[in-house]
Amino acid sequence: MSNTRTIKRLKQDAKELKKAQNISQHQALDLIAEQHGYENWVLLSQNAIDEKVLVAPLNSIGISDENLKDKNKKLLVEYGIDFSVLTITATGMQKSIMDAVGSLRNFFNEKDFHNYEHQKQGTEHKILKPCALITPEEILDGRVSLYRPTTKNGDPRIWVYGLKSFVEPDDELAFFIIDDLLYVLNLNSVDLSDCEDLLFNLEQSLDKVAIELRGKLIKIAEQPLKAIMKGDTAIGMTVEHALGIAANSSQKPDYKGIELKSGRITKSNTRSNLFAQVPVWDKSVLKSSREIVDSYGYSDQNNGDQRLYCTVSALGFNSQGLRLKVDFENDRVYEEHEVDGEVVIWEGQKLRERLLEKHQETFWISAAVKKINDEEFFSLEKFTHTKNPMVHQLLPLIDQGIITLDHLIKRKNGTNRTSEKGPFFKIKPENLNMLFPEPVFYSLVED
């Protein structure tokens, strides 16, 4: 399978290569040509038609398909396009059929595109809808079939007509919806950066409230802020106090609809809280935070408290034997123990709702910390402005270990009173662009 690239894009690649390797523009152009299967730039240019040139498949010239796939996913997020991913199998290609997995069904339902639960079984109830199939050469008008067979409990099915000519087994397809039209993209073979006419130019601009808030931050950043309390929440409480925001326990955004997340600038690049959400206790094996800390916590040698302070990731079991597991088919996140199995669950829909509730619009504020006479002072240095989270990337990012969970459970010795501050779902600041389209960065200090 071949791909096409624009001459303009290839020249940009050469410019970046020139800078990275400190070589001449002529050398960079020839190297780019060689990477794409041509002896030199002259031969590549001679094969261009309408400023586009046919290039060899990436995996045949030593460039990993994985790089293109990840690049395309990041580009979709960057432009604010939410999407769902489906892997095509050899059997699916042969039979012209794909299972509509749970994550795709939820995506279609939440985007008001199609609800399989309302669809009857049998070919007579098959639904055909128009779609756009993005290929390396062009965008084709196509059709997608959505149906439930009479066999196998009517497991939902999907197929895109004309797909076979543009996919290989194990390719990943991205489905996204723009103006009620379904787009289908092979993430492994199409370079989405060449589809500038398709991608929306979603320039993120500050609205009236954000402009007001930014002005206030610039003002209070002129002098270090003296901490109004001690502890992990000191910086957030101090910034809110400086902005005139009264302390409260509400889960709603802090400043006129904008959430504030303040953190210290550290070498370890501390993770930022996305939101706190308790499990679905009535569907979980363990029914409370107390049962969790009693089962997997440890004793505090200083005061006899039972604690469970730990980070849980989908990438492996932690020292307490806990990890996260994403079930895309059933749209759930499980916490499981390496011996005991399932511990608690979260419903994917509830997690997405919490993300939207907390971070429809957010200022992620970073501050340097200085101690004077055992008192902390915070100097605000920068903030990142995000909007409109890509909610359907939440579970995939948990599955990839990019979003993790923190337990902060304590059962008090003597009273047996149990408290948990979270559990918190967290992400590193440098990964915000995988969840939010086009984060905008602002400095609060003079260069």
Secondary structure, DSSP 8 states (H G I E B T S, - for coil): --EEEEHHHHHHHHHHHHHHHT--HHHHHHHHHHHTT-SSHHHHHHT-BTTEEEE--GGGGT--HHHHHHHHHHHHHHTT---EEEE--HHHHHHT-EE--HHHHHHHHHTTS--GGG--SSGGG-EEEEEEEE-SS-EEEEEEEEE--SSGGG--EEEETTGGGG--TT-EEEEEEETTEEEEEETTT--GGG-TTTS--------HHHHHHHHHHHHHTTS-EE-SS-STTHHHHHHHHHTT-------S-SBTTBEEEEEE--TT---EEEEE----GGGSSS-SHHHHHHHH-EE-TTT--EEEEEEEBTTB--TTSEEEEEETTTTEEEEEETTTEEEEEEEHHHHHHHHHHHHSEEEEEEEEEEEETTEEEEEEEEEEEEES--GGGHHHHHHTTSEEEEEEEEE-TTT--EEES--EEEE-GGGGGGTSSS-EEEE-S--
